[in-house]
Amino acid sequence: MDLNKVIKNAKTSEIQDIGASEQSAENVEIQLVSFMLDDVEYGVDILQVHEILRYPEITRLPNTPKFIKGVINLRGNVIPVVDVRIRFGFPKGKITDLTRIIVVETSGKQVGLLVDNVYQVVRIPLANVDPPSELITGVSEDFITGIGRFQDRLIVILNMSLSILLEDSEVAKTIN
């Protein structure tokens, strides 16, 4: 299920579940793994999450963008690790006991996301997810699928496309 398409379709029409009758956006929920960067809560679709790891040994690679922390060996698979803080333009964070790597699948590839703290798994009705604001421009719109309202919190829902691995100039090339 492509979360971007589901959110867009939910806001304009009813969603048709495969082999089932039509349901409104209020009856359909998305499930997210939420994590913190600074004081902002982000979420990724749980269907894209393979596992969550404690901070492992990371092998640094030469001549890679600053936001590529390096690679890890996960049961024989070499997986790149993206420092999400640096990728989003935040200052470099400290590695603590709460630091985690969320291994996600994006475009058929596994990628590790280095985050400050995995917070919780949440279920949000699609009716409570708004598409990114038209006021949000630039690189951030490449990363954001929507903004979810959960209890009294806002969760920024990330688009896990390969653009998270590309430099800004490379992102511009792939979009044009």
Backbone as a ProteinNet text record, in pm:
[ID]
protein_1_A
[PRIMARY]
MDLNKVIKNAKTSEIQDIGASEQSAENVEIQLVSFMLDDVEYGVDILQVHEILRYPEITRLPNTPKFIKGVINLRGNVIPVVDVRIRFGFPKGKITDLTRIIVVETSGKQVGLLVDNVYQVVRIPLANVDPPSELITGVSEDFITGIGRFQDRLIVILNMSLSILLEDSEVAKTIN
[TERTIARY]
85.8	0	89.8	69.5	144	72.2	133.6	72.1	39.1	125.4	97.9	-33.8	-54	-176.6	-298.8	-284.7	-398.1	-444.3	-349.3	-385.3	-452.2	-396.2	-455.4	-594.7	-612.2	-742.3	-844.7	-800.5	-891.9	-954.1	-880.1	-930.4	-1026.8	-1018.4	-1101.5	-1215.9	-1201.7	-1307.3	-1300.4	-1389.3	-1387.5	-1278.9	-1232.8	-1127.3	-1192	-1145	-1198.4	-1096	-1133.2	-1046.7	-1050.3	-939.2	-932.1	-1031.2	-1123	-1220	-1326.4	-1336.9	-1435.3	-1516.8	-1618.3	-1700.8	-1626.9	-1680.4	-1614.3	-1620.5	-1514.2	-1506.3	-1467.4	-1510.3	-1470.7	-1335.4	-1272.7	-1141.6	-1147.7	-1265.4	-1278.4	-1263.1	-1295	-1287.5	-1152	-1070.8	-941	-834.2	-747.2	-639.9	-505.4	-408.1	-270.8	-196.5	-97.5	-19.4	122.7	174.2	305.1	396.3	525.3	626.9	672.5	653	689.8	824.9	897.1	1026.9	1046.7	1142.5	1167.9	1300	1297.8	1418.1	1399.4	1489.2	1470.3	1336.8	1246	1116.2	1003.7	1037.1	936.5	918.7	792.1	760.9	736.6	803.6	790.8	737.6	683.6	633.7	662.9	686.1	700.8	600.5	550.1	452.1	511.1	438	487.9	511.1	441.7	459.8	596.1	661.8	794.7	906.6	871	970.9	1000.7	1129.5	1170.7	1206.3	1283	1318.7	1377.6	1391.7	1448.1	1567.8	1682.7	1807.6	1861.9	1928.5	2010	2126.2	2189.7	2299.2	2413.1	2437.4	2543.6	2673.5	2775	2898.3	2869.1	2904.1	2878.7	3013.1	3026.9	3149	3133.1	3218.8	3215.1	3273.3	3215.4	3262.1	3319.8	3426.6	3484.2	3398.1	3405.8	3339.7	3190	3124.4	2978.4	2923.3	2797.5	2738.3	2743.7	2745.4	2755.7	2642.7	2524.7	2411.2	2415.2	2504.7	2522.7	2624	2574.3	2658.8	2759.4	2721.7	2806.3	2718.2	2772.3	2696.5	2706	2606	2606.6	2589.3	2633.4	2615.1	2498.5	2388.2	2270.3	2246	2293.2	2278	2323.8	2441.9	2500.5	2461.3	2369.5	2330.4	2396.5	2457.6	2518.4	2410.9	2382.9	2273.7	2328	2299.1	2342	2259.9	2325	2258.6	2255.8	2135.2	2114.9	2095.7	2176.1	2155.7	2043.7	1924.5	1805.9	1819.3	1882.3	1900.4	1979	2089.9	2172.7	2101.3	2031.8	1960.4	1854.5	1791.4	1686.9	1740.8	1873.6	1932.6	1939.2	1919.2	1931.1	2078.1	2114.9	2251.8	2273.4	2398.1	2432.7	2392	2334.3	2288.4	2387.9	2367.4	2451.5	2394.5	2484.6	2443.3	2419.3	2298	2261.8	2211.9	2170.5	2112.3	1979.4	1915.6	1787	1801.5	1921.7	1944.6	1914.2	1842	1803.4	1824.5	1830.3	1829	1702	1618.7	1496.6	1531.3	1525.8	1554.7	1423.6	1421.5	1301.8	1335.1	1229.1	1246.8	1190.4	1272.5	1230.8	1274.4	1180.6	1206.9	1283.1	1246	1308.1	1443.6	1490	1619.8	1598.9	1684.8	1679.3	1774.5	1727.1	1802.5	1782.2	1887.3	1876.2	1860.3	1765.6	1743.4	1790.1	1893.1	1944.6	1857.1	1791.1	1699.1	1733.9	1686.7	1716.2	1651.3	1525.6	1448	1324.5	1304.7	1179.5	1076	965.7	868.4	762.5	680.5	575.7	514.6	427.9	349.5	211.5	165.5	35.9	-52.9	-183.3	-284.2	-357.2	-358.8	-423	-526.5	-651.4	-750	-707.2	-729.8	-692.4	-761.6	-877.1	-947	-865.3	-771.6	-687.7	-550.8	-535.6	-409.8	-434.9	-358.7	-368.7	-247.3	-267.1	-151	-60.1	68	157.4	100.8	118.5	68.6	134.3	59.6	116.6	219.9	219.7	317.3	454.5	458.1	585.1	643.8	757.8	820.6	963.7	1024.6	1164.2	1178.4	1293.2	1327.3	1229.8	1178.5	1093.4	972.2	919.7	802.5	838.3	966.6	1008.9	1004.6	1015.6	1023.8	891	796.4	675.7	555.7	489.5	367.6	245.4	247.6	134.3	163.7	66.1	73.4	-44.4	-12.9	-117.4	-148.7	-278.2	-322	-356.2	-281.9	-301.6	-310.6	-426.9	-454.6	-423.3	-332.5	-301.1	-166.4	-120	11.3	-2.7	98.1	111.6	228.9	208.1	313.6	340.4	464.1	504.4	529.9	449.8	459.6	556.1	659.9	765.5	736	779.1	773.4	906.1	902.9	1026.1	1064.3	1084.5	1132.3	1284.6	1345.5	1491.3	1545.3	1458.7	1507.2	1575.7	1545.6	1611.4	1760	1798.7	1939.4	2013.2	1941.2	2002.9	2039.6	2146.3	2183.2	2076.7	2067.3	1967.7	1975.9	2096.5	2110.5	2062.9	2086.3	2040	1889	1829.1	1683.7	1624.3	1684.3	1635.4	1643.1	1749.1	1763.2	1654.6	1623.5	1525	1384.1	1359.1	1224.9	1203.6	1304.9	1292.5	1305
-117.6	0	123.1	213.8	338.7	442.4	480.7	571.9	706.1	755.3	883.6	878.1	773.7	761	744.5	666.5	643.5	774.2	854.9	981.6	1075.1	1086.2	1173.6	1126.8	995.7	942.2	954.2	940.2	946.1	1083.8	1185.8	1321.8	1360.8	1292.2	1330.7	1234.9	1111.3	1013.2	902.1	806.8	693.3	595.6	517	419.9	283.8	212.5	79.3	-22.1	-99.4	-203.9	-319.5	-386	-494.7	-604.3	-634.3	-740	-708.6	-586.3	-551.8	-432.5	-400.2	-285.2	-156.4	-46.2	82.8	125.7	195.3	246.9	393.1	470.4	610.9	623.9	739.6	764.7	755.3	776.1	769.9	627.2	527.7	387.9	324.7	388.7	334	398.7	315.3	365.6	331.7	415.8	382.9	359.1	274.5	243.1	291.2	368.9	431	393.6	382.5	376.8	520.5	575.4	715.2	724	830.3	853.3	1002.7	1035.9	1175.8	1222.9	1347.8	1422.9	1559.3	1596.1	1715.3	1700.4	1795.2	1785.4	1757.6	1712.7	1687.4	1537	1495.1	1353.8	1325.3	1223.5	1180.7	1038.4	998.7	861.9	805.2	673.9	601.6	487.3	456.2	349.3	219.5	154.7	33.5	-78.2	-73.6	-176.5	-166.2	-51.8	-34.4	-65.9	-83	-106.5	-255.9	-290.2	-429.8	-460.7	-371.7	-390.7	-263.2	-264.3	-151	-203.8	-138.9	-186	-86.4	-139.3	-53	-4.3	101.8	160.3	58.7	10.7	-87.3	-18.4	-97.8	-44.3	-8	114.4	163.5	186.9	134	151.8	275	372.6	497.6	472.4	532.9	520.1	653.4	648.1	773.4	832.1	963.6	1035.9	1012.9	1003.9	994.2	1124.9	1155.9	1277.3	1272.4	1389.5	1396.6	1323.7	1318.8	1255	1102.4	1045.4	900.5	867.9	811.2	782.7	672.8	580.9	468.1	349.2	229.2	107.2	14.6	-72.6	-176.3	-311.3	-415	-551.3	-610.5	-634.1	-690.5	-829.5	-929.1	-1069.7	-1093	-1039.5	-1060.3	-957.8	-868.3	-761.5	-631.2	-563.9	-433.2	-327.6	-250.2	-153.2	-14	84.2	221.5	278.8	364.1	428.5	579	635.9	779.3	844.5	945	1023.4	1122.3	1091.6	1169.9	1314	1334.1	1471.2	1556.2	1503.3	1578.4	1591.7	1486.8	1492.1	1600.9	1623.3	1724.4	1861	1873.8	2004	2038	1940.9	1964.6	1950	2005.4	1983.8	1836.5	1794.5	1656.6	1626.7	1509.9	1472.2	1382.4	1367.2	1277.8	1136.9	1040.8	900.8	867.3	819.3	784.1	640	596	461.3	449.8	563.4	561.3	567.7	599.2	609.9	475.7	481.8	359.9	376.9	263.6	260.8	186.6	254.9	193.7	145.9	15.1	-40	-42.6	34.9	44.4	-4.4	-40.6	-75.6	37.2	85.7	192	156.7	151.6	117.7	-14.1	-110.9	-242.7	-253.7	-147.5	-146.7	-123.3	-184.7	-159.5	-46.5	42.3	158.4	171.4	207.7	232.6	381.2	417.4	557.1	576.3	655.9	684.8	791.8	758.5	851.8	862.2	970.5	994.5	891.5	857	773.7	721	590.6	537	553.5	618.9	658.7	551.5	523.2	424.3	391.9	289.7	258.2	320.5	395.7	463.2	426.2	427.3	408.9	541.7	591.1	719.8	700.5	741.3	736.3	827.8	785.1	868.1	1003.2	1009.8	1137.7	1237.9	1188.6	1275.4	1302.5	1268.8	1293.7	1397.7	1504.9	1611.3	1604.8	1632.8	1637.5	1751.6	1747.6	1857.9	1990.3	2091.2	2223.6	2276.8	2352.2	2416.7	2521.4	2559.1	2656.2	2593.2	2458.1	2387.9	2371.6	2434	2425.9	2377.5	2341.5	2299.8	2150.5	2112.4	1971.5	1901.2	1972.1	1906.7	1839.3	1894.8	1832	1698.4	1674.2	1544.4	1438.5	1479.4	1386.4	1365.5	1458.2	1455.2	1406.3	1302.6	1250.5	1324.1	1354.5	1422	1455	1517.9	1551.5	1482	1394.7	1321.7	1385.8	1390.7	1440.7	1320.4	1303.1	1189.4	1242.7	1226.9	1284.2	1432.6	1483	1625.9	1651.7	1553.5	1564.3	1571.5	1629.6	1626.3	1536	1446	1355.3	1381.5	1415.2	1439.1	1302.5	1268.3	1137.2	1147.1	1063.9	1071.2	984.7	1034.9	963.2	889.8	759.3	682	645.8	747.2	723.8	730.7	695.8	700.7	841.6	944	1081.9	1108.3	1027.5	1047.5	1013.7	935.6	899.5	990.8	1077.2	1159.5	1296.6	1353.1	1491.2	1582.3	1705.6	1799.8	1817.1	1827.2	1844.8	1720.3	1601.4	1477.9	1467.8	1515.9	1516.9	1604	1720.5	1809.9	1744.4	1668.3	1599.4	1494.2	1419.3	1312.9	1366.7	1485.6	1543.8	1603	1668.2	1734.2	1636.6
0	0	0	-96.2	-103	-18.1	93.3	188.6	126.2	36.2	-30.4	-105.3	-183.9	-263.1	-174.1	-68	22.6	85.1	131.4	196.5	97	-23.1	-124.3	-162.7	-184.5	-222.5	-110.8	12.3	125.8	140.6	104.1	119.5	7	-106.8	-220.4	-247.9	-207.6	-234.1	-132.4	-146.2	-55.4	-96.5	-0.4	-24.4	-43.6	-145.5	-169.6	-122.6	-23.2	26.9	-73	-91.4	-187.9	-149	-240.6	-218.6	-114.7	-71.2	31.3	-16.4	59.2	23.8	56	3.9	24	169.8	213.1	349.4	341.8	438	440.2	509.1	493	553.6	705.5	763.3	908.9	960.1	876.4	918.5	889.8	809	772	859.3	914.2	998.5	936.1	964.6	930	1060.2	1054.2	1172.2	1148.1	1242.1	1227.9	1343.7	1313	1417.2	1434.4	1554	1574.5	1645.6	1612.1	1673.1	1690.3	1775	1807.6	1747.8	1700.4	1664.1	1727.7	1815.3	1898	1969.7	1954.5	2020.5	1922.3	1802.1	1699.8	1684.2	1674.9	1657.8	1509.5	1458.5	1320	1318.7	1204.6	1192.4	1055.7	1051.8	925.8	926.1	808.6	792.3	846.1	936.4	999.9	898.2	785	682.9	614.5	627.2	568.8	668.3	796.2	900.1	910.4	895.9	911	1054.7	1116.2	1255.8	1313.8	1445.2	1517.7	1595.3	1576.6	1636.3	1736.8	1839.3	1924.8	1840.1	1882.3	1805.4	1790.4	1667.1	1644.8	1601.7	1575.3	1517.8	1372.4	1334.7	1199.3	1130.7	1010.8	933	844.9	867.1	789.8	651.7	549.5	412.5	364.9	285.6	234.3	122.6	107.1	-2.7	-10.4	103.6	105.3	161	130.5	188.3	341.6	404.1	550.1	621	558.9	625.8	617.6	537.7	536	645.8	753.4	869	837.2	747.6	711.4	677	698	671	791	801.7	904.2	836.2	905.3	858.2	937.3	868.6	934.3	877.1	950.4	909.4	765.4	733.6	602.2	497.4	528.1	435.3	476.9	381.3	406.8	384.8	489.6	486.4	515.7	426.7	455.6	571	649.7	762.8	737.6	738.2	718.8	855.5	886.3	1007.7	976.5	1022.7	987.3	1034.8	1149.4	1200	1099.4	1052.5	958	824.3	780.9	652.4	653.2	768	778.3	817.4	828.7	857.7	1005.3	1093.3	1236.5	1276.8	1393.2	1439.7	1475.8	1469.5	1501.8	1646	1667.8	1801.6	1872.2	2001.5	2080.3	2073.7	2072	2076.8	2223.5	2255.2	2392.5	2396	2512.6	2526.4	2452.6	2423.6	2353.6	2201.1	2151.9	2007.4	1941.1	1829.6	1758.4	1609	1541.1	1395.7	1355	1277.6	1224.3	1083.6	1061.9	930.2	852.1	742.3	659.1	518.7	446.3	306.2	222.2	130.3	41.1	-99.7	-190.1	-330.7	-343.7	-261.9	-268.3	-200.5	-138	-69.9	78.9	161	304.1	339.4	428.1	472.5	622.6	693.7	836.5	861.8	947.5	984.6	1128.2	1146.7	1279.8	1342.3	1454.7	1520.7	1669.5	1731.1	1872.8	1963.6	1932.7	2024.1	1950.6	1951.2	1898.4	2008.3	1973.7	2074.7	2096.9	1994.6	2010	1873.8	1872.6	1754.1	1774.2	1673.6	1686	1567.9	1592.5	1488.3	1472.6	1349.6	1323.2	1213.1	1237.1	1128.1	1014	891.1	776.1	779	842.1	853.9	935.1	1017.7	1100.5	1038	910	840.4	732.2	740.6	641.2	549.9	419.9	330.8	372.6	329.5	367.2	319.6	398.6	366	240.3	164.2	45.9	87	214.2	263.3	281.3	290.3	304.7	165.9	142.9	11.2	26.9	-82.3	-80.5	-58.3	-4.8	11.5	104.6	206.1	304.5	241.9	132.6	71.1	6.9	-21.1	-72	36.6	161	271.9	344.1	331.8	413.6	332.9	385.7	324.9	379	507.1	569.3	713.7	776.8	918.9	986.6	1081.9	1152.9	1286	1318.4	1448.5	1534.5	1644.1	1733.9	1875.7	1937.2	2068.8	2063.2	2145.7	2141.6	2073.3	1992.4	1928.5	1776.8	1713.9	1568.7	1535.3	1438.5	1395.8	1248.2	1217	1078.7	1015.5	913.8	851.2	733.5	738.5	638.6	517.6	403.4	277.4	264.4	269.4	264.5	121.9	38.2	-97.6	-96.9	-207.4	-213.9	-204.8	-212.1	-203.1	-69.8	31.2	160.6	152	50.2	32.4	-64.2	-133.5	-236.5	-182.7	-238.4	-206.8	-265.4	-217.4	-266.6	-418	-473.7	-617.6	-692.3	-632	-694.1	-687.9	-577.1	-564.8	-675.5	-696.7	-801	-938	-965.3	-1093.3	-1112.4	-1004.2	-1017.5	-1031.5	-976.2	-985.8	-1123.2	-1179	-1311.1	-1424.4
[MASK]
++++++++++++++++++++++++++++++++++++++++++++++++++++++++++++++++++++++++++++++++++++++++++++++++++++++++++++++++++++++++++++++++++++++++++++++++++++++++++++++++++++++++++++++++

